Amino acid sequence: MKSIAGFSAHGLFIRTPISSLLICSVFGLILVALGIFFLHKISPFDHVLIGTGIILVSAGLFYMIDTKYYKIHFNEEPISEPH
């Protein structure tokens, strides 16, 4: 995933967006819930829904934990010269 750089008055923020990973995890949870709700009603597809949901939740959470957040702080105070 590409990182996004942002500037503030005293720093540079470099972060990886997690919105797509969060959407993937929520969609996986919905699939798991649908698979449990329709358990034994749509016989072969309920297991496919549960399995796909577990894979999406696992992948989304794994990549969300793997993202990095960097912060660089710029100091405005001048460096005093040694005497």
Buried (B, 14 or more C-beta within 10 A) or exposed (E): EEEEEEEEEEEEBEBBEBEEBEEBBEBBBBBBEBBEEBEEEEEEEBEEBBEBBBEBBEBBBEBBEEEEEEEEEEEEEEEEEEE
